[in-house]
Amino acid sequence: MRKHYPWLWFDADNTLFDYNRAEITALKKAFQSVNAPFEDEYLDSYRRINRGLWLALERRDITPDALRTRRFELLLEAIQLDCSPVQMSMAYVEQLAICAELIDGAYEVLSALQGNCRFAIVTNGLQDIQRSRLAHSSIREYITEMIISEEVGAAKPDPAFFEAAFARLGYPAKRDVLMIGDSITSDIQGGVAYGIDTCWFNPTAEPRPSDLHITYEIASLRELLEALT
């Protein structure tokens, strides 16, 4: 018998929103803003730097505000380019905030499940970007609440983030919540540690951790319909 979850909590980037696609567009815009040529290899450098900083955010080693500019400081240092990291950050954020392309199947799944479940977005993203992207997206009418780490003062996987999310939504029973996300370190480990069921969105077939109890694993968002209906 399939389990019913009154609440589905979705991560934002690369779970509902196609962050990788938006990231490329925004990064090119950032280079245009300082009249610097963009080279394809810059993307890999940026992603490596950005990933490291977001992991540092999860560990509370950097603040969201510092992260905004620090990633461009490190990128410009790595590629030996003398430009304004602040200006690049502003252009990048401005562009990213209007990139609302969805992961394949996201609209279809929320539309199909919206009569049986309520949806929240729970994200470690930056508040001005995430709220703008949701406002520009076709799924905005389906989302009951958005909980953002920058606003609550804690980031996934910190239990304080999940506590803030539960408080915002009126403390539903833990058994009524399913956490859906692509990040093992923030979404899945955080959800498991807090005692809620988890669904790992793993479209690239990454190896499954043997020491972590994951309730569901899906390669496509459409598989949620098979699992939950």
C-alpha positions in Angstrom: 0.0 0.0 0.0 1.4 3.4 -1.0 1.9 5.9 1.8 0.1 9.3 1.6 2.0 12.4 2.4 -0.1 15.5 3.0 3.0 17.6 2.7 5.7 17.4 -0.1 8.7 19.5 0.6 10.8 20.2 -2.5 14.3 21.5 -2.8 14.4 24.3 -5.4 17.7 24.1 -7.4 18.0 21.1 -9.7 14.9 19.6 -8.1 12.1 21.9 -9.3 14.1 24.6 -11.1 16.7 23.8 -13.8 19.5 25.6 -12.0 22.3 24.3 -14.3 20.7 25.9 -17.3 20.0 29.1 -15.5 23.5 29.2 -14.1 25.1 29.2 -17.6 22.9 32.1 -18.7 23.6 34.1 -15.6 27.3 33.5 -15.6 27.6 34.8 -19.2 25.6 37.8 -18.2 28.0 38.4 -15.3 31.0 38.5 -17.7 29.1 40.8 -20.1 28.5 43.2 -17.2 32.3 43.8 -16.9 33.0 43.7 -20.6 35.1 40.5 -20.2 35.0 37.6 -22.7 33.4 34.4 -21.5 35.3 31.1 -22.1 33.6 27.8 -21.8 36.1 26.5 -19.3 35.1 29.2 -16.8 31.9 27.3 -16.1 33.7 24.3 -14.6 35.9 26.6 -12.5 32.9 28.5 -11.3 30.9 25.4 -10.4 33.8 23.9 -8.5 34.2 27.2 -6.5 30.4 27.7 -6.0 29.9 24.1 -4.8 32.7 24.4 -2.3 31.2 27.6 -0.9 27.7 26.1 -0.6 29.1 23.2 1.3 30.8 25.8 3.6 27.4 27.4 4.0 25.9 24.1 5.1 28.7 23.9 7.7 28.1 27.6 8.8 31.6 28.5 7.7 30.3 31.4 5.5 27.2 33.6 5.4 24.9 33.8 2.5 25.8 37.5 2.0 29.5 36.8 1.9 29.0 33.9 -0.5 27.4 36.2 -3.1 30.6 38.0 -3.8 33.3 35.5 -2.6 32.5 33.1 -5.4 33.4 35.7 -8.0 36.5 36.9 -6.1 37.8 33.3 -6.2 36.8 32.8 -9.8 38.5 36.0 -11.0 41.6 34.9 -9.0 41.6 31.5 -10.6 41.3 32.8 -14.2 43.6 35.8 -13.5 41.1 38.4 -14.6 41.1 41.9 -13.1 37.4 42.8 -12.9 34.9 43.9 -10.2 33.5 40.8 -8.3 30.8 43.0 -6.8 29.5 44.1 -10.2 29.7 40.5 -11.5 27.7 39.3 -8.5 25.0 41.9 -9.0 24.6 41.1 -12.7 24.6 37.3 -12.0 22.0 37.6 -9.3 19.8 39.9 -11.4 19.8 37.4 -14.3 19.4 34.3 -12.1 16.3 35.8 -10.4 14.4 35.8 -13.7 15.4 32.3 -14.9 12.4 30.2 -13.9 12.9 27.2 -16.3 11.7 24.0 -14.6 13.1 20.5 -14.4 11.4 18.2 -16.8 8.1 16.9 -15.3 7.9 19.5 -12.5 4.8 21.2 -13.6 3.1 18.0 -14.6 3.8 16.3 -11.2 2.6 19.3 -9.1 -0.5 19.7 -11.2 -1.3 16.0 -10.9 -0.7 15.9 -7.1 -2.1 19.3 -6.0 -5.5 17.9 -5.1 -4.0 15.4 -2.7 -0.9 17.2 -1.3 0.3 20.6 -0.3 3.7 21.7 -1.5 6.5 23.7 0.1 9.8 24.7 -1.3 12.6 24.4 1.3 15.9 25.8 0.0 19.4 27.0 1.0 19.3 29.5 -1.9 19.4 33.3 -1.7 16.1 34.9 -0.9 15.9 37.5 -3.6 16.7 34.9 -6.2 14.4 32.2 -5.0 11.4 34.4 -4.4 11.8 36.1 -7.8 12.2 32.8 -9.6 9.0 31.4 -8.0 7.1 34.6 -8.9 8.2 34.2 -12.5 7.4 30.5 -12.7 4.4 28.5 -13.9 4.2 26.6 -10.6 3.8 29.6 -8.2 0.1 28.9 -7.7 0.8 25.4 -6.4 3.3 26.4 -3.7 1.9 27.0 -0.3 5.0 28.2 1.4 8.7 28.8 0.7 11.3 28.4 3.5 14.7 29.9 2.7 17.8 29.4 4.8 18.8 33.1 4.5 15.5 34.1 6.0 15.4 31.6 8.9 19.1 31.9 9.9 20.0 28.2 9.4 20.7 26.0 6.3 19.9 22.4 5.5 21.1 19.9 6.9 21.0 21.8 10.2 18.0 20.6 12.3 17.3 24.3 13.1 16.3 24.8 9.4 13.9 21.9 9.6 12.5 23.1 12.9 11.9 26.5 11.4 10.2 24.9 8.4 7.9 22.8 10.6 7.1 25.9 12.7 6.2 27.9 9.6 3.8 25.2 8.5 2.1 24.7 11.8 4.0 21.7 13.0 2.6 18.9 10.8 3.3 15.4 12.0 6.7 14.2 10.8 5.0 11.1 9.2 3.0 13.5 7.0 6.1 15.1 5.4 8.2 13.9 2.5 11.5 15.7 1.7 12.4 15.6 -2.0 15.8 16.9 -3.2 18.9 16.2 -5.2 21.5 16.9 -2.6 22.6 14.0 -0.3 24.4 16.3 2.1 21.6 18.9 2.6 18.2 17.5 1.6 18.6 13.8 2.3 21.0 13.7 5.3 19.1 16.7 6.8 15.7 15.0 6.4 16.9 11.7 7.7 18.5 13.2 10.7 15.3 15.2 11.5 13.2 12.0 11.3 11.2 12.5 8.1 10.9 10.4 5.0 13.1 11.4 2.1 13.1 11.0 -1.7 16.4 11.4 -3.5 16.1 12.9 -6.9 19.1 11.3 -8.7 18.8 11.8 -12.5 22.5 11.3 -13.0 22.6 7.8 -11.3 25.1 8.8 -8.6 26.1 5.9 -6.3 23.6 5.5 -3.4 25.2 5.9 0.0 25.1 2.5 1.8 25.0 4.1 5.3 21.9 6.3 4.7 18.3 5.2 4.9 16.6 6.8 1.9 12.9 6.1 1.6 12.6 6.6 -2.2 15.0 7.2 -5.0 13.9 8.5 -8.4 15.6 9.4 -11.6 12.7 11.4 -13.0 10.2 13.6 -11.2 7.4 11.7 -12.9 8.3 8.7 -10.9 6.8 10.5 -7.9 3.4 9.9 -9.5 4.1 6.1 -9.5 5.4 6.2 -5.9 2.6 8.3 -4.4 -0.5 7.7 -6.4 
